[in-house]
């Protein structure tokens, strides 16, 4: 089958579908090629957080705040429930060293407009009555939110199809050719898409797409394991993380007391309640290639840690464990923008654990870049060329 489209999006996860939607909204014709099922990569095996408190002050936090504002109206825009909730969030603090680091981190975030503060034990235990009593403080932000990743993908998918998007599942991209005036993307099952532009949104597999063109896209899979509880009543008012969770992403020096195994698997703590009443408990950050199996020892450590922080969880059953691949870069920031030397070729990938949270703003920005509209100097530092300059 031969198609002529304005844009071919490679990748049918939340990032690819969001980008396709905003391209369609801008009047472009779009084909999406997905090597497996829709959302079969990171999008279907992740938590549900739009967590602003974990973002470094700077462009990461700014984009997350803008994306959150887009989420507030996205359900109405897409005409579907996406499971959007704003429960707020707390990062619980275990000792004075963590407190000092978090005080500085929060102070910087406030300068960027984030509504966040450090609260004492009185507020912590009021909002989290079941948290371990040795905790000394916490951050609190009323703006931290969440969205159901599966409902979000389904909403982008249905809206895209309604707007004329062509979607090809189980269509691995085999060849990409740059012609004199356009691109050709060849996929399995005899699919050929002739297009003016290509967006690589293949998550942890984006590097493999780059190899077809001789482009080094330094994105690797970072394995994350999560445990899911039975449906229970709320444990506290907000979702929770620990300062060690932030440290595992930004400042590993906060983790000297961790065992070598915990350090190896990048053990952190996230604790969020889904709208259905299940808790999603994580997580690890592992360099394990494309091994998607869950590991008993790692899951055991996640649960031991959870029961340490919230002793009441000794009474709660785990019904499922999952693992997924976060698409990570060397510097922990996504790759967004055009690719030098390849006119019409763009990338939207490498968001690691923030793909769900940043999907609306990234999709909108990349769609504008493809259309040649908007001003995007602020995301210049996220371009792929930053790695060639190192």
C-alpha positions as CSV (number, residue, x, y, z in Angstrom):
1,X,0.0,0.0,0.0
2,X,1.4,3.4,-1.0
3,X,0.3,6.6,0.7
4,X,1.1,10.2,0.3
5,X,1.0,12.2,3.5
6,X,2.3,15.4,4.9
7,X,3.9,13.7,7.9
8,X,4.8,10.2,8.9
9,X,5.1,9.7,12.7
10,X,7.2,6.7,13.7
11,X,5.9,5.3,17.0
12,X,2.4,4.7,18.3
13,X,2.8,5.4,22.0
14,X,1.5,8.4,23.8
15,X,4.2,10.7,22.3
16,X,3.6,9.7,18.7
17,X,-0.2,9.9,19.1
18,X,0.0,13.3,20.8
19,X,2.2,14.6,18.1
20,X,0.0,13.2,15.4
21,X,-3.1,14.9,17.0
22,X,-1.5,18.3,17.1
23,X,-0.3,17.9,13.5
24,X,-3.8,17.0,12.4
25,X,-5.2,19.9,14.4
26,X,-2.8,22.1,12.3
27,X,-4.2,20.8,9.1
28,X,-1.6,18.2,8.2
29,X,-2.3,14.7,6.9
30,X,-0.6,12.1,9.0
31,X,0.3,8.4,9.0
32,X,1.5,6.6,12.1
33,X,3.6,3.5,11.9
34,X,3.8,1.4,15.0
35,X,6.0,-1.8,15.2
36,X,3.7,-3.5,17.7
37,X,0.4,-2.6,19.3
38,X,-0.5,0.9,20.2
39,X,1.2,1.8,23.5
40,X,3.0,-1.5,23.7
41,X,6.2,0.3,24.9
42,X,6.6,2.5,27.9
43,X,3.2,4.1,27.6
44,X,1.4,1.0,28.8
45,X,3.7,0.1,31.6
46,X,4.3,3.2,33.6
47,X,2.7,5.2,36.4
48,X,0.2,7.9,36.0
49,X,1.9,11.0,37.4
50,X,2.1,14.5,36.2
51,X,4.7,15.2,38.9
52,X,6.0,18.7,38.9
53,X,8.1,18.5,42.0
54,X,10.6,16.1,40.5
55,X,11.5,18.5,37.7
56,X,14.8,20.4,37.8
57,X,14.2,24.2,37.8
58,X,14.6,25.3,34.2
59,X,13.1,24.2,30.9
60,X,12.1,20.8,32.4
61,X,9.9,22.4,35.1
62,X,8.6,25.1,32.7
63,X,7.5,22.6,30.1
64,X,5.9,20.4,32.8
65,X,3.9,23.4,34.2
66,X,2.7,24.3,30.7
67,X,1.8,20.7,30.0
68,X,-0.3,20.5,33.2
69,X,-2.3,23.5,32.1
70,X,-3.0,21.8,28.8
71,X,-4.1,18.6,30.6
72,X,-6.8,20.6,32.5
73,X,-8.7,21.2,29.3
74,X,-7.6,18.1,27.3
75,X,-10.5,15.9,28.2
76,X,-13.0,18.3,26.8
77,X,-10.8,19.0,23.8
78,X,-10.5,15.3,23.0
79,X,-14.1,14.5,23.9
80,X,-13.1,11.6,26.2
81,X,-12.3,10.9,29.9
82,X,-8.6,10.7,30.4
83,X,-8.7,10.1,34.2
84,X,-7.2,13.5,35.0
85,X,-7.0,14.1,38.8
86,X,-5.3,16.7,41.0
87,X,-4.6,15.2,44.4
88,X,-1.4,17.1,45.1
89,X,1.9,15.5,46.1
90,X,4.3,15.2,48.9
91,X,8.0,14.3,49.0
92,X,8.7,12.8,52.4
93,X,12.0,13.6,54.0
94,X,13.8,11.2,56.3
95,X,16.8,13.1,57.7
96,X,18.5,16.4,57.9
97,X,20.8,15.9,54.9
98,X,17.7,15.2,52.7
99,X,16.0,18.2,54.2
100,X,18.9,20.6,53.4
101,X,18.9,19.3,49.8
102,X,15.2,19.6,49.4
103,X,15.0,23.1,50.9
104,X,17.4,24.3,48.2
105,X,15.6,22.4,45.5
106,X,12.2,23.8,46.5
107,X,13.6,27.3,46.8
108,X,14.8,27.1,43.1
109,X,11.4,25.7,42.0
110,X,9.5,28.5,43.6
111,X,11.5,31.0,41.6
112,X,10.0,29.3,38.5
113,X,6.5,29.7,39.7
114,X,5.8,26.3,41.2
115,X,3.4,26.3,44.1
116,X,5.4,24.2,46.5
117,X,6.6,24.5,50.1
118,X,8.4,22.6,52.9
119,X,6.0,21.5,55.7
120,X,6.7,20.2,59.1
121,X,5.7,17.0,60.8
122,X,2.3,18.4,61.9
123,X,1.1,18.9,58.3
124,X,2.8,15.8,57.1
125,X,1.0,13.5,59.6
126,X,-2.3,15.3,59.0
127,X,-2.1,14.6,55.3
128,X,-0.4,11.3,55.6
129,X,-1.6,9.7,58.9
130,X,-0.1,6.3,58.0
131,X,3.4,7.4,57.1
132,X,6.3,6.2,59.3
133,X,6.7,8.3,62.4
134,X,10.4,8.9,62.0
135,X,9.9,11.2,59.0
136,X,11.0,14.7,59.8
137,X,9.4,16.8,57.2
138,X,7.9,16.9,53.7
139,X,7.4,19.0,50.6
140,X,3.9,19.7,49.6
141,X,2.5,21.0,46.3
142,X,-1.3,21.1,45.6
143,X,-0.7,21.1,41.8
144,X,0.8,17.6,41.3
145,X,-1.7,15.6,39.2
146,X,-2.2,12.4,37.4
147,X,-3.8,11.0,34.3
148,X,-4.7,7.4,33.2
149,X,-2.1,6.6,30.5
150,X,-4.3,4.1,28.7
151,X,-7.3,6.4,28.7
152,X,-5.0,9.2,27.4
153,X,-3.6,7.1,24.6
154,X,-7.1,5.9,23.7
155,X,-8.4,9.5,23.6
156,X,-5.5,10.7,21.3
157,X,-6.0,7.6,19.1
158,X,-9.8,8.0,18.7
159,X,-9.6,11.7,18.0
160,X,-6.7,11.2,15.6
161,X,-8.7,8.5,13.7
162,X,-11.7,10.8,13.6
163,X,-9.6,13.5,12.1
164,X,-8.3,11.3,9.3
165,X,-5.1,9.8,10.8
166,X,-3.9,6.6,9.2
167,X,-2.5,4.1,11.7
168,X,-0.6,0.9,10.8
169,X,0.0,-1.5,13.7
170,X,2.6,-4.2,13.6
171,X,4.5,-2.3,11.0
172,X,8.2,-2.2,11.7
173,X,10.0,0.5,9.8
174,X,12.5,-1.2,7.5
175,X,13.9,1.6,5.4
176,X,13.9,5.4,5.3
177,X,15.0,7.2,2.1
178,X,15.6,10.9,1.6
179,X,14.5,11.8,-1.9
180,X,15.1,15.0,-3.7
181,X,11.8,16.6,-2.7
182,X,10.3,14.3,-0.1
183,X,10.9,11.3,2.2
184,X,10.0,7.6,1.8
185,X,9.3,5.4,4.7
186,X,9.0,1.7,4.0
187,X,7.5,-0.6,6.6
188,X,6.5,-4.2,6.9
189,X,3.5,-5.6,5.0
190,X,4.3,-3.5,1.9
191,X,3.6,-0.1,3.5
192,X,5.2,2.8,1.7
193,X,4.6,6.4,3.0
194,X,5.7,9.3,0.9
195,X,5.8,12.4,3.0
196,X,7.3,15.9,3.5
197,X,8.3,15.3,7.1
198,X,9.1,12.5,9.5
199,X,8.8,12.6,13.3
200,X,10.7,9.9,15.2
201,X,8.7,9.2,18.4
202,X,9.7,5.6,19.0
203,X,10.7,5.9,22.6
204,X,13.4,3.6,23.7
205,X,13.6,2.3,20.1
206,X,14.3,5.7,18.6
207,X,18.0,4.9,18.4
208,X,17.2,1.9,16.1
209,X,15.3,4.3,13.8
210,X,18.2,6.6,13.7
211,X,20.5,3.8,12.6
212,X,18.5,3.4,9.4
213,X,19.7,6.9,8.5
214,X,23.2,6.7,10.0
215,X,22.2,9.0,12.8
216,X,23.3,8.5,16.4
217,X,20.3,9.0,18.7
218,X,21.7,8.3,22.2
219,X,18.5,7.0,23.8
220,X,18.7,3.8,25.8
221,X,16.0,1.8,27.6
222,X,15.9,2.3,31.4
223,X,13.9,-0.4,33.0
224,X,11.4,0.5,35.7
225,X,9.5,-2.1,37.8
226,X,6.2,-1.3,39.5
227,X,3.9,-3.2,41.9
228,X,0.1,-2.7,41.8
229,X,-2.1,-3.2,44.9
230,X,-5.6,-4.4,45.2
231,X,-8.3,-1.6,45.3
232,X,-8.2,0.0,48.8
233,X,-9.4,3.1,50.5
234,X,-7.1,6.1,50.3
235,X,-4.0,5.8,52.5
236,X,-3.5,9.6,52.7
237,X,-4.7,12.8,51.1
238,X,-2.0,13.0,48.4
239,X,0.4,10.9,46.4
240,X,3.9,10.5,47.8
241,X,7.5,10.1,46.9
242,X,10.7,10.3,49.0
243,X,13.6,12.6,48.7
244,X,15.6,9.5,47.7
245,X,13.3,9.2,44.6
246,X,14.3,12.7,43.6
247,X,18.0,11.9,44.4
248,X,17.9,8.7,42.2
249,X,17.1,11.0,39.3
250,X,19.2,14.1,40.1
251,X,21.5,13.8,43.0
252,X,22.7,10.2,43.9
253,X,24.9,11.6,46.6
254,X,21.9,11.6,48.9
255,X,21.9,7.7,48.8
256,X,25.0,6.6,50.7
257,X,23.1,4.4,53.0
258,X,21.6,2.3,50.2
259,X,22.9,-1.2,49.6
260,X,24.9,-2.0,46.5
261,X,21.9,-3.9,45.1
262,X,19.6,-0.9,45.7
263,X,22.1,1.4,44.0
264,X,22.4,-1.0,41.1
265,X,18.7,-1.1,40.4
266,X,18.3,2.6,41.1
267,X,15.7,2.0,43.8
268,X,13.4,5.0,44.5
269,X,10.0,5.3,46.0
270,X,6.8,6.5,44.3
271,X,3.3,5.9,45.7
272,X,0.3,7.0,43.7
273,X,-3.4,6.1,43.9
274,X,-5.1,5.5,40.6
275,X,-8.7,6.6,40.1
276,X,-9.9,3.0,40.4
277,X,-8.4,2.7,44.0
278,X,-5.3,0.7,43.2
279,X,-2.0,2.0,44.3
280,X,1.0,2.0,41.9
281,X,4.2,1.5,43.8
282,X,7.7,1.9,42.4
283,X,10.2,2.0,41.2
284,X,13.5,1.0,39.8
285,X,15.8,2.7,37.2
286,X,17.9,-0.2,35.7
287,X,20.2,-0.5,32.8
288,X,18.9,-3.9,31.7
289,X,18.7,-3.6,28.0
290,X,15.4,-4.6,26.5
291,X,14.7,-7.2,29.2
292,X,11.1,-6.5,30.2
293,X,10.7,-9.2,32.9
294,X,10.0,-8.4,36.5
295,X,12.6,-9.5,39.0
296,X,11.5,-11.0,42.3
297,X,14.4,-9.5,44.3
298,X,13.8,-6.0,42.9
299,X,10.0,-6.2,43.6
300,X,10.7,-7.5,47.1
301,X,12.9,-4.5,47.8
302,X,10.2,-2.1,46.4
303,X,7.7,-3.7,48.8
304,X,10.0,-3.8,51.8
305,X,10.7,-0.1,51.3
306,X,7.0,0.6,51.0
307,X,6.2,-1.2,54.3
308,X,9.0,0.7,55.9
309,X,7.6,4.1,54.8
310,X,3.9,3.1,55.3
311,X,3.6,0.2,57.8
312,X,-0.1,-0.1,57.1
313,X,0.9,-1.6,53.7
314,X,1.7,-4.9,55.5
315,X,-2.1,-5.5,55.3
316,X,-2.5,-4.8,51.6
317,X,-2.2,-7.4,48.8
318,X,-0.2,-7.0,45.6
319,X,-2.1,-8.2,42.6
320,X,0.2,-7.4,39.7
321,X,3.8,-6.4,38.8
322,X,4.9,-4.8,35.6
323,X,8.1,-3.5,34.0
324,X,8.6,-1.1,31.2
325,X,11.3,0.8,29.3
326,X,11.8,4.5,30.0
327,X,13.6,6.1,27.0
328,X,16.6,7.8,28.7
329,X,19.3,10.0,27.5
330,X,22.8,10.7,28.9
331,X,21.8,14.0,30.5
332,X,18.3,12.9,31.5
333,X,16.5,15.4,29.3
334,X,14.4,14.6,26.2
335,X,15.4,15.2,22.6
336,X,13.0,17.6,20.9
337,X,13.4,19.3,17.5
338,X,14.8,19.0,14.0
339,X,17.9,17.0,13.0
340,X,20.7,18.9,11.4
341,X,21.5,17.9,7.8
342,X,18.1,16.1,7.3
343,X,15.5,18.7,6.3
344,X,12.0,17.6,7.4
345,X,13.3,15.1,10.0
346,X,12.3,15.7,13.6
347,X,12.5,13.8,16.9
348,X,10.3,13.7,20.0
349,X,11.7,11.1,22.3
350,X,13.9,10.5,25.4
351,X,11.5,11.7,28.0
352,X,12.4,8.9,30.4
353,X,9.7,8.8,33.1
354,X,8.0,12.1,31.9
355,X,6.6,10.9,28.6
356,X,3.0,10.9,29.8
357,X,3.4,14.2,31.7
358,X,5.0,16.0,28.8
359,X,3.1,14.5,25.9
360,X,0.7,17.4,25.2
361,X,3.4,20.1,25.3
362,X,5.9,18.1,23.3
363,X,3.3,17.1,20.7
364,X,2.3,20.8,20.3
365,X,5.9,22.1,20.1
366,X,7.0,19.5,17.5
367,X,3.8,20.0,15.4
368,X,4.6,23.7,15.4
369,X,8.2,23.0,14.3
370,X,7.0,20.8,11.5
371,X,4.6,23.5,10.4
372,X,7.2,26.2,10.7
373,X,5.1,28.2,13.2
374,X,5.8,29.4,16.7
375,X,9.0,30.5,18.4
376,X,11.0,27.7,20.0
377,X,14.3,29.2,21.1
378,X,13.6,28.1,24.6
379,X,13.9,24.4,23.7
380,X,17.0,24.8,21.6
381,X,19.0,23.2,24.4
382,X,16.9,20.0,23.9
383,X,18.0,19.5,20.3
384,X,19.9,16.4,19.3
385,X,22.9,18.5,18.4
386,X,23.8,19.0,22.1
387,X,25.3,15.5,22.1
388,X,27.5,16.2,19.1
389,X,28.9,19.2,20.9
390,X,30.0,17.2,23.9
